[in-house]
Amino acid sequence: MTEVFSKESVSCGYVQDAAEMTVPANQKSHQLFESLIARAARLSSPMSTGVIWPCEQHALEGALDAAEHGLMQPVLIGDKRTITQLAEACNYDLGKAEIIDVPTPEAAATQGVSLVREGRLRTLMKGSLHTDILMHAVVAPDQGLRTNRRVSHVFLLAIPDYSDLVFVTDAAINIFPDLEAKRDIVQNAIDLHIGLGLGEPRVALLSAVEVVNPKIPGTVDAACLCKMAERKQIQGGILDGPLAMDNAVNIEAARIKGIESPVAGRAQILVSPDLESGNMLAKNMIFMSHAESAGIVLGAKVPILLTSRADSVQARLASVAVGALYADYLARNNVSQKY
């Protein structure tokens, strides 16, 4: 299933696979994500999270599992009768989870956004509604959660034989981002990396080649973004590009091509030139390189978690942990006021 979200003046979409496909686990993925999950569980209190329309088994199970691990305090927003009947049928304990009864997915999305604006919720989590319904409520001009930043998505990937978590962006929302949008995409990812306590990130601006070629617009954008970072229009990360994928993540490939850079061969954030290339890159890592993945939407007033029924239990928990840690960072540093 492919879900596409579009808004006037913003060319964007969301791609979410619903295929029931098991992603093989690996030890490094386990360790990297377990660290995030453990840190989130140690926060002073579970993050209040609006779970929008948890009216299917995987959506309700994911929210309750995260609550059981101490990662969030769920507020279930949807049809109360459906939620309670589903819990009974699946033998789920709703515990202290609050249920807000609304009749439709659209109403659930609107209610969740309203509760964020009132300060009752600090994150939102997609349930079993279509992503475009949730995102339309999030970016509504007057009553949504928009900031001065472009909304973008980050895949966090734990890849075998790669020491760092790898961020891939934007592989899910902005289809053909222009230079201004790419600036926000890069800054969103940098802020997340820092907010998760992972330090100043090395950011690779990807293309097919590592030289500026006017016939390949992505290489020109990459060069401009590097200059923007030099002029402090992008802050907090070390940028280099254009870089081809091989010399972004493989030191030997960078050495052979004579690339001397603090980023080449050791990139932590991979910025794709467009959605198609980014999505193929992320899905290749997940399904062919056996990477474990988590995902988050940034640029709104609160983090938004978009999980899939194809996600493993650990991936769902990791996504919630990332949202909780980043929401805590934003609150402690009042970062949202800078948007």
N, C-alpha and C positions, 0 to 999 in steps of 0.2 A: 504494500500500500504506500502510495506517495501522497503526502498532504502538502498543499501549496498555499501559503498565506501571502496575500498581496494587499498593498495599501497605496493610495494615490500619492504620487511623488516619491515612493519608495519601492524599488524593485527588489523584492525579497520573496523567499519561499521557505518551506520547512520540509525536509525529507526525513521520514521516520519509517524504518522497516518494521513490519509486523510479522514477518516470517518467524516461525518457531524453529530457530536454528541455534543449537548449543555451541557456545564459544569455548574451546578447550581452555581450562585453567592452567596456570603455570606458577612456579614458586615465586618468581620475582614479582609478577603481578599481584600475587597474594600479599607479599610483604609490603609493597608500595601502597596498595589500597588499605590494607589492614592498619597501617600507620595513620592514614587520614581518618579512618573510622574510629580508631582508638582516641585520637585527639578530639574529635567531635564529641565523643561520649563523655569526655572530661570537662566540657564546657559547664559553666556554673548552673545552667538550666537548659532543658531541651528547647529547641527553637520552635516557636509557634508557627505552624505550617498549614496553610489552607490547601487541602487535597480536593481538587476540583473534579467533581462527578466520579467518585470511586465506585462505580456501579457494575463493575465486572471483577471477576475473581483476582486477576493479576494486579489490578489497580488497588483494590482494598488490601490484599495480602502484602503488597510492597509497603504501604503506609503503616500498617500495623506491625510489620516486621521491624521497620525503622524505629517505631516508637518503643518496641520491646528492647531494642538495643540502646535506648536512651538518646537517640539522635534527634528526635523531634517530638513535639506535642501536637498531634494531628487534630485539625478541625475539619471534619468530613462534610463537604458541601455538596449536597445532591438530594435525590429522592430518598427520604428517610425509610420508607417502607421497603424499597428495593435493597438499601444498604443493610437493614436489620435482617431481612430474609436471607440475603446472601451470606451474612455472617453466621446465621443459624445453620444454613445448609452446609457451609464449609467448616463449621465448628470453630469459628474465629471468636476470640474474646475481644469485644469492643472496648473493654476496660473503661478508662475515664475519657475516652475520645468524645469530644463534643460533636453533635450532628446538627447541621443547619439544614432544614428541610426546604428545598426549592424544587420546582417541577421540571425544569429543562436544563440541558447543558449550558445554554446561553445565559440563563438566569444564574446558574452556578458560577460561571466565569465572571459575570458582572458583580455578583455578591462577594466573591473572593477579592476582586480588585478593590471594591468598596471597603472591605475590612482592612486591607493593607493601608489604604488612605486614612483610615481612622486610627491606625497604629496598633490594631489588634493582631495582625499577622506580620511576620518578618520574612517569610518566603512563601512561594506558591509551588505546588506540585501538580502536574498534569495527571488526571485519572484516565477514564476511558472515553473521554470526549475527543473530537477531532482537534488537532493542534491549532488549526486556523481559528476556531471558535475562541479558544483561550487567548490567542495572540491578538485577535481583533479587540477584545476587551482590554488587554494590556496597553495597546497603543491608541486607544480612543482619544481623540484630541482634547476633550475637556475633562473627562472623568477617568482617564486611564492612568498609567504609571510611567509615562514617557519622561525622559530627561533631555538634556541637550546632546546626549550621546546617541549614536545609532545603535539599535539593538543588534546583538550578534551572538553566535553560539560558539562554544568551545568544547571539543572532544578532549578529554584527558585520557591518555593511553599509557598503560604499563606494558612495555614491549620486552620480550625475552632478549637478554644479552645487551640491553641498553640501560645504563645506570640511572638515568633520570626519567621522571614522568615526562611525556611528550604531549604538548598541547597542539592540536590541529584546529585552525580557524581560518575563514568561516566556511564550514562544510555543510551548513544547514539552513541558513536564513537568507543572506544577501546573495542574489544570483550573479549579478555583474556589478560589483561595487566599484564606484569611481574612487578617485584619490582621496577625497574627503571622507568617504565611508571607510576606506581602508585605514585611514588614520585612526578612526574610532575603533575599528576591529582590532588593530594592533594594541592600542591603549587599553582596551577592555581586557585583553589577554594578559598584558603586562601587569595590570592592577590585580587580576586574579592570582597570578603567580606570586606576587608580593604578599597579597592578602592571605594566602594559604601558608605563609611562612617559608616559602621555597627560595627566597632571595631574588636578587636582580637577575632576570632571565636573559639568555642568549637567544635572539630572535632572527630566524632565517626567513627572508622574503623570497619565496620559491618562484622559479620559472623553469623553462626547459633548458636554459643555458645560464652561464654565469657572467655574461658580458651584456652591456646595454646595447640593444638592437632596436632601433625605432620601428621596425616591422613587427616587433613583438611588444605590444603595449604594456604587458606586465613587467617587462624589464625596466621600462621607463618609470613606471609607478614605483618599483622597488628602489631605484636610484633616488627618486624624489623623497620617498619615505625616510631613507637614510639621511638625506640632507635635512629633512624636517626634524629628525631626532637630534642632529647637531645643533639646530637652532632652538631646541627645547620645545618644539611643537608636539613632540612625543617624549615622554619622560619615564624614567625608571628601568629601561632595558637597554641592552647592547644590540644594535641592529646591524645586519649586513645583508646585502642583496644587490642585484639578483644572484641567487645561488640555485644550482640544480640540486635535485634531491640527493644525489650521491655525495656531492661535496658538502652538503649541509649536515649530513649525519655520519659520514665516514671520513676519519682523519686521513687515511691513506689515499683515498680518492682526492681529497683536497690537496694533499702534498704532491701527488703526481701532476695535478693541474697547476701547481705553483701558486695556490691561493693561501695567502698569509692573513689570517683573521682570527680574532678571539671566538668567533661564532662557528666558522667552518669546521665540520666534523664533530661538533659538540652542541648542536642546536637543541634548545629546549622548547621553543615555540616555533612551529612551522606555519607560515602564513601563505595560504594558497591564493592564486590570482583571481579565482572565481569559484563558485559553488561546486560546479561539476568536478573540477580537478580535486578540490578539497574533499568532497564526499567520497570520490573513488579512492583517494589516498587513505582516508580514515577507515573505510570499509575493507580495503586491502589489508591494512594492518590488523584489523579485528579478525577477519575471517581466513586470512591466509598466513599471517605472521603470528597468530594466536595471541594477540594483545587483548588484555582486559580493558574495558572502556567505562568511562563515566561521562556525563554531559551536563552542561548548564548554559542557560541563556543569561546574558549580561547586558548592561546598558539601560535597564529599567530601574525603578526605584528600589526594587528588591530582586534577589536572584530568583530565577524560575527554573524548576527542574522538569525536564522532559524525558521521561523514561519510556522504555519500550517493553512489550511483553517478551521480546527476544532476549532481553538483558538477563544475565545471571543474577542470583541473589546478591552476590558480592558487588556486582556492578550497580544494582539499585541502591544498596547501602552506601556505596562510595559516592554516588551522585548526591544522595541526601547529606552525607558528611561534608562534601565540598560546599553545598549550599549553606549548611549550618555554619561552617568555619568562616565562609566569606561574609555571610550576613552578620556574624559576630564582629568581624574585622571592620565592616562598614559602620556598624553601630558604635564601636569603641573609638573610631577615628573620625566619625561624622563625615565620612567621605562623600556620602550622597549629596551633601550641600555643595560640593565642588563641581557637580555635574552641570 
